[in-house]
């Protein structure tokens, strides 16, 4: 489901050969501090490890490190030593990642993330329907068992089918979000997924038995009850992702955006067309860029997982969209709007003006 968030600044452009231990790159890598969304911990990277990273170019960008995973979550307690989950994670990651590499699947990803048309993560919204419908179906089964009113069986069966259909959407949207997670966050998401997949199998068997073996309806009802109980456990671990790890949480939610004109340490005359710079408004990093003579400003941290937008690349027909270097979310720098996921929340945008002294000032824009 984001990442937790990706926790490190991108290390791109390192040559395929290993850096010399004495080189500036190696020195900076060895002493770099990787920043978690929750805390900062020292992370020393030896020259040997830097060499391995150089040879494995797909892993040069360290978006998260397991040492930065929050330790105060149930996910940490249950998954810190659960290496067996990693095998399942690699399997499903290959399937999900492989599917979205197929040309023409971008709109599916945008839809399942909730980028469009919801403008809100789809998975938590659809899981409410799934859990609610399964609960209603089991409640109707209990009512049938207690009262003997067989007229409720059709309602129970119908609601159960609705729940199962919505669970399929929950599964594919969940895996679409989950592919960007790392470390214990990924393990917790994998545990959640395996439990929920098992629940779906139990409910599917129950549906089939209800339709093909009326005499075994009692067994089918028991299967639904067991599936519902297991579902609560899976939902618990699902809740750990946003609340414990910050998965899919808007990375701009807690930042203060200046309501009054605030001066940045950015000189307007130093701006070149489509070459963004990062200004500071107190603790807020601001993406400032000149486009065709006009100056625009949005927040620099990607709302999806905190990636640095100033390190992204320009995309789109008019080259007015910046693509996050971490997971490929695209934002229009003119209005902050999301043009492609996995991000679902727009970037805060700012009005800009140039002072008499030549510096850029910003103010939050509604």
LINMO-V227170 format. One record per residue. N is the residue number from 1. SS is DSSP state (helix for helix, strand for strand, loop for the rest). PSI is psi in radians with two decimals (999 if undefined). OMEGA is omega as a letter, one per 20 degrees, with the letter a starting at -180 (* if undefined). Layout:
n->N ss->SS psi->PSI omega->OMEGA
n->N ss->SS psi->PSI omega->OMEGA
This chain:
n->1 ss->loop psi->999 omega->*
n->2 ss->loop psi->3.09 omega->a
n->3 ss->loop psi->2.77 omega->q
n->4 ss->loop psi->-1.85 omega->a
n->5 ss->loop psi->2.55 omega->r
n->6 ss->loop psi->2.33 omega->a
n->7 ss->loop psi->0.14 omega->a
n->8 ss->loop psi->2.73 omega->r
n->9 ss->loop psi->2.56 omega->a
n->10 ss->loop psi->2.42 omega->r
n->11 ss->loop psi->1.41 omega->a
n->12 ss->loop psi->2.76 omega->r
n->13 ss->loop psi->0.23 omega->r
n->14 ss->loop psi->2.38 omega->a
n->15 ss->loop psi->2.75 omega->a
n->16 ss->loop psi->-0.44 omega->r
n->17 ss->loop psi->2.62 omega->a
n->18 ss->loop psi->2.43 omega->r
n->19 ss->loop psi->2.59 omega->r
n->20 ss->loop psi->2.44 omega->r
n->21 ss->loop psi->-0.41 omega->a
n->22 ss->loop psi->-0.09 omega->a
n->23 ss->loop psi->2.73 omega->r
n->24 ss->helix psi->-0.63 omega->r
n->25 ss->helix psi->-0.83 omega->a
n->26 ss->helix psi->-0.71 omega->a
n->27 ss->helix psi->-0.76 omega->a
n->28 ss->helix psi->-0.64 omega->r
n->29 ss->helix psi->-0.73 omega->a
n->30 ss->helix psi->-0.47 omega->a
n->31 ss->loop psi->0.13 omega->a
n->32 ss->loop psi->2.54 omega->r
n->33 ss->strand psi->2.12 omega->a
n->34 ss->strand psi->2.28 omega->a
n->35 ss->strand psi->2.06 omega->r
n->36 ss->loop psi->2.83 omega->r
n->37 ss->loop psi->-0.31 omega->a
n->38 ss->loop psi->-0.49 omega->a
n->39 ss->loop psi->2.99 omega->r
n->40 ss->strand psi->2.28 omega->r
n->41 ss->strand psi->2.50 omega->r
n->42 ss->strand psi->2.45 omega->r
n->43 ss->loop psi->1.89 omega->a
n->44 ss->loop psi->2.30 omega->a
n->45 ss->loop psi->2.00 omega->a
n->46 ss->loop psi->2.86 omega->r
n->47 ss->helix psi->-0.61 omega->r
n->48 ss->helix psi->-0.75 omega->r
n->49 ss->helix psi->-0.64 omega->r
n->50 ss->helix psi->-0.64 omega->r
n->51 ss->helix psi->-0.74 omega->r
n->52 ss->helix psi->-0.66 omega->r
n->53 ss->helix psi->-0.64 omega->r
n->54 ss->helix psi->-0.68 omega->a
n->55 ss->helix psi->-0.54 omega->r
n->56 ss->loop psi->1.40 omega->a
n->57 ss->helix psi->-0.48 omega->a
n->58 ss->helix psi->-0.25 omega->a
n->59 ss->helix psi->0.26 omega->r
n->60 ss->loop psi->-0.64 omega->r
n->61 ss->loop psi->1.93 omega->a
n->62 ss->loop psi->1.67 omega->a
n->63 ss->loop psi->-0.32 omega->r
n->64 ss->loop psi->2.65 omega->r
n->65 ss->loop psi->2.33 omega->a
n->66 ss->helix psi->-0.48 omega->a
n->67 ss->helix psi->-0.31 omega->a
n->68 ss->helix psi->0.02 omega->a
n->69 ss->loop psi->2.42 omega->r
n->70 ss->loop psi->2.38 omega->a
n->71 ss->loop psi->-0.04 omega->a
n->72 ss->loop psi->0.51 omega->a
n->73 ss->loop psi->2.72 omega->r
n->74 ss->helix psi->-0.53 omega->r
n->75 ss->helix psi->-0.69 omega->r
n->76 ss->helix psi->-0.75 omega->a
n->77 ss->helix psi->-0.72 omega->a
n->78 ss->helix psi->-0.35 omega->a
n->79 ss->helix psi->-0.09 omega->a
n->80 ss->loop psi->-0.56 omega->r
n->81 ss->loop psi->0.16 omega->a
n->82 ss->loop psi->1.17 omega->a
n->83 ss->loop psi->-0.35 omega->r
n->84 ss->helix psi->-0.40 omega->r
n->85 ss->helix psi->-0.41 omega->a
n->86 ss->helix psi->-0.63 omega->r
n->87 ss->helix psi->-0.78 omega->r
n->88 ss->helix psi->-0.70 omega->a
n->89 ss->helix psi->-0.76 omega->r
n->90 ss->helix psi->-0.68 omega->a
n->91 ss->helix psi->-0.91 omega->a
n->92 ss->helix psi->-0.56 omega->r
n->93 ss->helix psi->-0.69 omega->r
n->94 ss->helix psi->-0.69 omega->a
n->95 ss->helix psi->-0.87 omega->a
n->96 ss->helix psi->-0.86 omega->a
n->97 ss->helix psi->-0.69 omega->r
n->98 ss->helix psi->-0.69 omega->r
n->99 ss->helix psi->-0.78 omega->a
n->100 ss->helix psi->-0.05 omega->r
n->101 ss->loop psi->-0.20 omega->r
n->102 ss->loop psi->2.23 omega->r
n->103 ss->loop psi->2.40 omega->r
n->104 ss->loop psi->0.03 omega->a
n->105 ss->loop psi->0.00 omega->a
n->106 ss->helix psi->-0.68 omega->a
n->107 ss->helix psi->-0.54 omega->r
n->108 ss->helix psi->-0.76 omega->r
n->109 ss->helix psi->-0.75 omega->r
n->110 ss->helix psi->-0.69 omega->r
n->111 ss->helix psi->-0.78 omega->a
n->112 ss->helix psi->-0.50 omega->r
n->113 ss->helix psi->-0.53 omega->a
n->114 ss->loop psi->0.09 omega->r
n->115 ss->loop psi->-0.78 omega->r
n->116 ss->loop psi->2.42 omega->j
n->117 ss->loop psi->-0.03 omega->a
n->118 ss->loop psi->-0.74 omega->a
n->119 ss->loop psi->0.54 omega->a
n->120 ss->loop psi->2.52 omega->r
n->121 ss->loop psi->2.26 omega->a
n->122 ss->helix psi->-0.70 omega->a
n->123 ss->helix psi->-0.91 omega->a
n->124 ss->helix psi->-0.49 omega->r
n->125 ss->helix psi->-0.76 omega->a
n->126 ss->helix psi->-0.50 omega->r
n->127 ss->helix psi->-0.47 omega->r
n->128 ss->helix psi->-0.70 omega->r
n->129 ss->helix psi->-0.79 omega->a
n->130 ss->helix psi->-0.93 omega->a
n->131 ss->helix psi->-0.73 omega->r
n->132 ss->helix psi->-0.74 omega->a
n->133 ss->helix psi->-0.72 omega->r
n->134 ss->helix psi->-0.73 omega->r
n->135 ss->helix psi->-0.73 omega->r
n->136 ss->helix psi->-0.70 omega->r
n->137 ss->helix psi->-0.77 omega->r
n->138 ss->helix psi->-0.67 omega->r
n->139 ss->helix psi->-0.70 omega->r
n->140 ss->helix psi->-0.66 omega->r
n->141 ss->helix psi->-0.74 omega->r
n->142 ss->helix psi->-0.72 omega->r
n->143 ss->helix psi->-0.70 omega->r
n->144 ss->helix psi->-0.77 omega->a
n->145 ss->helix psi->-0.64 omega->a
n->146 ss->helix psi->-0.78 omega->a
n->147 ss->helix psi->-0.37 omega->a
n->148 ss->loop psi->0.17 omega->a
n->149 ss->loop psi->1.73 omega->a
n->150 ss->loop psi->-0.19 omega->r
n->151 ss->loop psi->-0.30 omega->r
n->152 ss->helix psi->-0.20 omega->a
n->153 ss->helix psi->-0.67 omega->r
n->154 ss->helix psi->-0.69 omega->r
n->155 ss->helix psi->-0.75 omega->r
n->156 ss->helix psi->-0.76 omega->a
n->157 ss->helix psi->-0.72 omega->a
n->158 ss->helix psi->-0.83 omega->a
n->159 ss->helix psi->-0.63 omega->r
n->160 ss->helix psi->-0.70 omega->r
n->161 ss->helix psi->-0.74 omega->r
n->162 ss->helix psi->-0.76 omega->r
n->163 ss->helix psi->-0.74 omega->a
n->164 ss->helix psi->-0.73 omega->r
n->165 ss->helix psi->-0.78 omega->r
n->166 ss->helix psi->-0.51 omega->r
n->167 ss->helix psi->-0.55 omega->r
n->168 ss->helix psi->-0.71 omega->r
n->169 ss->helix psi->-0.67 omega->r
n->170 ss->helix psi->-0.73 omega->a
n->171 ss->helix psi->-0.89 omega->a
n->172 ss->helix psi->-0.61 omega->r
n->173 ss->helix psi->-0.64 omega->r
n->174 ss->helix psi->-0.78 omega->r
n->175 ss->helix psi->-0.58 omega->r
n->176 ss->helix psi->-0.71 omega->r
n->177 ss->helix psi->-0.72 omega->a
n->178 ss->helix psi->-0.49 omega->a
n->179 ss->loop psi->-0.30 omega->a
n->180 ss->loop psi->0.16 omega->a
n->181 ss->loop psi->2.92 omega->a
n->182 ss->loop psi->2.79 omega->r
n->183 ss->helix psi->-2.41 omega->a
n->184 ss->helix psi->-0.50 omega->r
n->185 ss->helix psi->-0.76 omega->r
n->186 ss->helix psi->-0.71 omega->r
n->187 ss->helix psi->-0.76 omega->r
n->188 ss->helix psi->-0.73 omega->r
n->189 ss->helix psi->-0.63 omega->r
n->190 ss->helix psi->-0.72 omega->r
n->191 ss->helix psi->-0.80 omega->r
n->192 ss->helix psi->-0.77 omega->a
n->193 ss->helix psi->-0.78 omega->a
n->194 ss->helix psi->-0.71 omega->r
n->195 ss->helix psi->-0.80 omega->a
n->196 ss->helix psi->-0.58 omega->r
n->197 ss->helix psi->-0.70 omega->r
n->198 ss->helix psi->-0.71 omega->r
n->199 ss->helix psi->-0.76 omega->a
n->200 ss->helix psi->-0.67 omega->r
n->201 ss->helix psi->-0.78 omega->r
n->202 ss->helix psi->-0.79 omega->r
n->203 ss->helix psi->-0.62 omega->r
n->204 ss->helix psi->-0.76 omega->r
n->205 ss->helix psi->-0.70 omega->r
n->206 ss->helix psi->-0.74 omega->r
n->207 ss->helix psi->-0.78 omega->a
n->208 ss->helix psi->-0.75 omega->a
n->209 ss->helix psi->-0.66 omega->r
n->210 ss->helix psi->-0.60 omega->a
n->211 ss->helix psi->-0.45 omega->a
n->212 ss->helix psi->-0.33 omega->a
n->213 ss->loop psi->1.33 omega->a
n->214 ss->helix psi->-0.55 omega->a
n->215 ss->helix psi->-0.33 omega->a
n->216 ss->helix psi->0.40 omega->a
n->217 ss->helix psi->-0.61 omega->r
n->218 ss->helix psi->-0.74 omega->r
n->219 ss->helix psi->-0.72 omega->r
n->220 ss->helix psi->-0.67 omega->r
n->221 ss->helix psi->-0.68 omega->r
n->222 ss->helix psi->-0.70 omega->r
n->223 ss->helix psi->-0.72 omega->r
n->224 ss->helix psi->-0.73 omega->r
n->225 ss->helix psi->-0.74 omega->r
n->226 ss->helix psi->-0.76 omega->r
n->227 ss->helix psi->-0.69 omega->r
n->228 ss->helix psi->-0.75 omega->r
n->229 ss->helix psi->-0.75 omega->r
n->230 ss->helix psi->-0.61 omega->r
n->231 ss->helix psi->-0.64 omega->r
n->232 ss->helix psi->-0.66 omega->r
n->233 ss->helix psi->-0.79 omega->r
n->234 ss->helix psi->-0.70 omega->r
n->235 ss->helix psi->-0.59 omega->r
n->236 ss->helix psi->-0.84 omega->a
n->237 ss->helix psi->-0.52 omega->r
n->238 ss->helix psi->-0.68 omega->r
n->239 ss->helix psi->-0.44 omega->r
n->240 ss->helix psi->-0.53 omega->a
n->241 ss->helix psi->-0.98 omega->r
n->242 ss->helix psi->-0.66 omega->a
n->243 ss->helix psi->-0.50 omega->r
n->244 ss->helix psi->-0.61 omega->a
n->245 ss->helix psi->-0.17 omega->a
n->246 ss->loop psi->0.38 omega->a
n->247 ss->loop psi->2.24 omega->r
n->248 ss->loop psi->0.22 omega->r
n->249 ss->loop psi->2.43 omega->r
n->250 ss->loop psi->2.02 omega->a
n->251 ss->loop psi->-0.10 omega->r
n->252 ss->loop psi->0.11 omega->a
n->253 ss->loop psi->-0.57 omega->a
n->254 ss->loop psi->0.08 omega->r
n->255 ss->loop psi->2.47 omega->r
n->256 ss->loop psi->2.24 omega->r
n->257 ss->loop psi->2.16 omega->a
n->258 ss->loop psi->2.16 omega->r
n->259 ss->loop psi->-0.26 omega->r
n->260 ss->loop psi->2.82 omega->r
n->261 ss->loop psi->2.20 omega->a
n->262 ss->strand psi->2.28 omega->a
n->263 ss->strand psi->2.33 omega->r
n->264 ss->strand psi->2.79 omega->r
n->265 ss->strand psi->0.83 omega->a
n->266 ss->strand psi->2.11 omega->r
n->267 ss->strand psi->2.26 omega->a
n->268 ss->helix psi->-0.64 omega->a
n->269 ss->helix psi->-0.28 omega->r
n->270 ss->helix psi->0.00 omega->a
n->271 ss->loop psi->2.25 omega->r
n->272 ss->strand psi->2.68 omega->a
n->273 ss->strand psi->2.17 omega->r
n->274 ss->loop psi->0.52 omega->r
n->275 ss->strand psi->1.58 omega->a
n->276 ss->loop psi->2.63 omega->r
n->277 ss->strand psi->2.81 omega->a
n->278 ss->strand psi->2.10 omega->r
n->279 ss->strand psi->2.89 omega->a
n->280 ss->strand psi->2.25 omega->r
n->281 ss->strand psi->1.59 omega->a
n->282 ss->loop psi->-2.03 omega->a
n->283 ss->loop psi->0.04 omega->a
n->284 ss->strand psi->2.16 omega->r
n->285 ss->strand psi->2.23 omega->a
n->286 ss->strand psi->2.26 omega->r
n->287 ss->strand psi->2.00 omega->a
n->288 ss->strand psi->2.31 omega->a
n->289 ss->strand psi->2.63 omega->r
n->290 ss->strand psi->2.19 omega->r
n->291 ss->strand psi->1.99 omega->r
n->292 ss->loop psi->0.71 omega->r
n->293 ss->loop psi->-0.32 omega->r
n->294 ss->strand psi->2.57 omega->a
n->295 ss->strand psi->2.26 omega->r
n->296 ss->strand psi->2.68 omega->r
n->297 ss->strand psi->2.29 omega->r
n->298 ss->strand psi->2.95 omega->r
n->299 ss->strand psi->2.53 omega->a
n->300 ss->loop psi->-0.38 omega->a
n->301 ss->strand psi->2.19 omega->r
n->302 ss->loop psi->2.34 omega->a
n->303 ss->loop psi->-0.32 omega->a
n->304 ss->loop psi->-0.98 omega->a
n->305 ss->loop psi->0.16 omega->r
n->306 ss->loop psi->0.25 omega->a
n->307 ss->loop psi->2.61 omega->a
n->308 ss->strand psi->1.88 omega->a
n->309 ss->helix psi->-0.48 omega->a
n->310 ss->helix psi->-0.29 omega->r
n->311 ss->helix psi->0.06 omega->a
n->312 ss->loop psi->-3.05 omega->a
n->313 ss->strand psi->2.73 omega->a
n->314 ss->strand psi->2.36 omega->r
n->315 ss->strand psi->3.08 omega->a
n->316 ss->loop psi->2.79 omega->a
n->317 ss->loop psi->-0.66 omega->a
n->318 ss->loop psi->0.09 omega->r
n->319 ss->loop psi->0.78 omega->r
n->320 ss->loop psi->0.15 omega->r
n->321 ss->strand psi->2.36 omega->r
n->322 ss->strand psi->2.36 omega->a
n->323 ss->strand psi->2.19 omega->a
n->324 ss->loop psi->2.34 omega->a
n->325 ss->loop psi->-0.21 omega->a
n->326 ss->loop psi->-0.99 omega->a
n->327 ss->loop psi->0.06 omega->r
n->328 ss->loop psi->0.18 omega->r
n->329 ss->loop psi->2.53 omega->a
n->330 ss->strand psi->2.37 omega->a
n->331 ss->strand psi->2.44 omega->r
n->332 ss->strand psi->2.12 omega->a
n->333 ss->loop psi->-0.22 omega->a
n->334 ss->loop psi->-0.60 omega->a
n->335 ss->loop psi->-0.02 omega->r
n->336 ss->loop psi->0.00 omega->a
n->337 ss->loop psi->2.61 omega->r
n->338 ss->strand psi->2.22 omega->r
n->339 ss->strand psi->-0.36 omega->r
n->340 ss->strand psi->2.51 omega->a
n->341 ss->loop psi->3.13 omega->k
n->342 ss->loop psi->-0.17 omega->r
n->343 ss->loop psi->2.52 omega->r
n->344 ss->loop psi->-0.32 omega->a
n->345 ss->loop psi->2.41 omega->r
n->346 ss->loop psi->2.82 omega->r
n->347 ss->loop psi->2.43 omega->r
n->348 ss->loop psi->2.38 omega->a
n->349 ss->strand psi->2.77 omega->a
n->350 ss->strand psi->2.53 omega->r
n->351 ss->strand psi->2.65 omega->r
n->352 ss->strand psi->2.64 omega->r
n->353 ss->strand psi->2.82 omega->a
n->354 ss->strand psi->2.23 omega->a
n->355 ss->loop psi->2.97 omega->r
n->356 ss->loop psi->-0.48 omega->r
n->357 ss->loop psi->-0.05 omega->r
n->358 ss->loop psi->0.14 omega->r
n->359 ss->strand psi->2.70 omega->a
n->360 ss->strand psi->2.35 omega->r
n->361 ss->strand psi->2.61 omega->r
n->362 ss->strand psi->2.77 omega->r
n->363 ss->strand psi->2.40 omega->a
n->364 ss->strand psi->2.43 omega->a
n->365 ss->loop psi->2.36 omega->a
n->366 ss->loop psi->999 omega->*
